[in-house]
Amino acid sequence: MNRILDFIGMSVGGWLGWTLGGWVSIFTAFLVGVVGTAAGLYAARRFRMRFSPRQP
């Protein structure tokens, strides 16, 4: 479940970055997409740490 949540966060973040950077140029879309992917992974992990039950 953890990997799936990470994948979803990375996909959404990368897509948002690519869409926002695409207004400028293809290279900007690539760079902003990479940053968006990293931000999506960070957000997914923060979400998981906050809302998942703790393991004993």
SERO-4910 file (N, C-alpha, C, O; in steps of 0.05 Angstrom, whole numbers):
BEGIN
 pado doro    nc1    nc2    nc3   cac1   cac2   cac3    cc1    cc2    cc3    oc1    oc2    oc3
  Met    A     16    -24      0      0      0      0     17     25      0     10     45    -12
  Asn    A     40     24     14     57     47     15     68     55    -13     69     78    -20
  Arg    A     76     35    -28     87     40    -55     66     51    -74     71     68    -91
  Ile    A     41     41    -71     20     51    -88     14     81    -82     10     97   -100
  Leu    A     14     88    -56      9    115    -48     32    133    -58     27    155    -67
  Asp    A     56    124    -56     79    139    -67     77    143    -97     82    165   -107
  Phe    A     69    122   -111     66    124   -140     45    144   -148     48    159   -167
  Ile    A     22    143   -134      1    162   -140     10    191   -134      4    209   -150
  Gly    A     23    195   -112     33    222   -106     53    232   -127     52    255   -135
  Met    A     71    214   -135     91    222   -155     78    227   -182     86    246   -196
  Ser    A     58    212   -189     44    216   -215     29    242   -216     31    257   -235
  Val    A     15    248   -194     -1    273   -193     18    297   -192     13    316   -206
  Gly    A     39    295   -176     58    318   -175     72    322   -201     76    345   -209
  Gly    A     80    301   -214     94    304   -240     75    315   -261     83    331   -278
  Trp    A     50    305   -261     31    315   -280     26    345   -276     24    361   -296
  Leu    A     22    353   -251     18    382   -246     42    399   -254     39    420   -266
  Gly    A     66    389   -248     90    404   -256     93    406   -286     99    427   -297
  Trp    A     88    384   -300     90    383   -329     69    402   -341     75    417   -360
  Thr    A     45    402   -331     24    420   -341     30    449   -337     27    465   -355
  Leu    A     40    456   -313     46    483   -307     71    493   -323     71    516   -333
  Gly    A     91    476   -325    115    484   -340    112    484   -370    127    497   -384
  Gly    A     92    470   -380     87    468   -408     79    494   -421     80    497   -446
  Trp    A     70    513   -405     62    539   -416     87    554   -425     84    572   -442
  Val    A    110    548   -414    134    563   -421    149    550   -444    152    561   -465
  Ser    A    159    525   -439    173    510   -459    175    481   -451    168    474   -428
  Ile    A    185    464   -469    187    436   -463    208    430   -441    205    413   -425
  Phe    A    230    445   -442    251    441   -422    241    450   -395    247    437   -374
  Thr    A    227    472   -394    216    481   -368    195    461   -358    194    456   -334
  Ala    A    180    450   -376    160    430   -368    174    406   -356    165    394   -336
  Phe    A    197    398   -367    212    375   -356    222    381   -328    219    365   -310
  Leu    A    235    404   -325    246    412   -299    225    415   -278    228    405   -255
  Val    A    203    428   -284    182    432   -265    168    405   -259    158    401   -237
  Gly    A    167    387   -279    156    361   -275    172    344   -255    161    330   -239
  Val    A    199    347   -257    217    333   -238    212    343   -210    211    328   -191
  Val    A    211    369   -208    206    382   -181    178    373   -171    175    368   -147
  Gly    A    159    373   -189    132    364   -181    131    335   -172    116    328   -153
  Thr    A    147    318   -185    148    290   -177    160    287   -149    149    272   -133
  Ala    A    181    302   -144    193    301   -117    174    312    -96    172    301    -74
  Ala    A    160    334   -103    140    345    -84    117    326    -79    107    324    -57
  Gly    A    108    312   -100     87    292    -97     95    269    -79     79    260    -63
  Leu    A    120    260    -82    130    239    -65    132    248    -36    124    234    -17
  Tyr    A    141    272    -32    143    284     -5    115    286      8    112    278     31
  Ala    A     96    296     -8     69    299      3     56    272      9     42    269     29
  Ala    A     61    252     -8     50    225     -3     61    213     22     47    201     38
  Arg    A     87    216     27     99    205     51     91    220     76     87    208     97
  Arg    A     87    246     74     77    261     97     48    253    103     41    249    127
  Phe    A     32    249     82      5    240     86      5    212     99    -11    208    118
  Arg    A     22    195     90     23    168    101     32    168    130     20    153    147
  Met    A     51    184    137     61    186    165     40    197    183     38    190    207
  Arg    A     23    215    173      3    228    189    -22    211    194    -33    211    215
  Phe    A    -31    197    173    -56    184    174    -56    153    175    -76    141    179
  Ser    A    -32    141    173    -32    112    174    -29    103    203    -17    118    220
  Pro    A    -40     80    210    -37     70    237     -8     62    243      6     52    225
  Arg    A      0     67    267     27     60    275     30     31    279     12     17    289
  Gln    A     53     20    271     60     -8    276     71    -11    304     88      5    312
  Pro    A     63    -32    318     74    -36    345    103    -45    345    115    -49    366
***
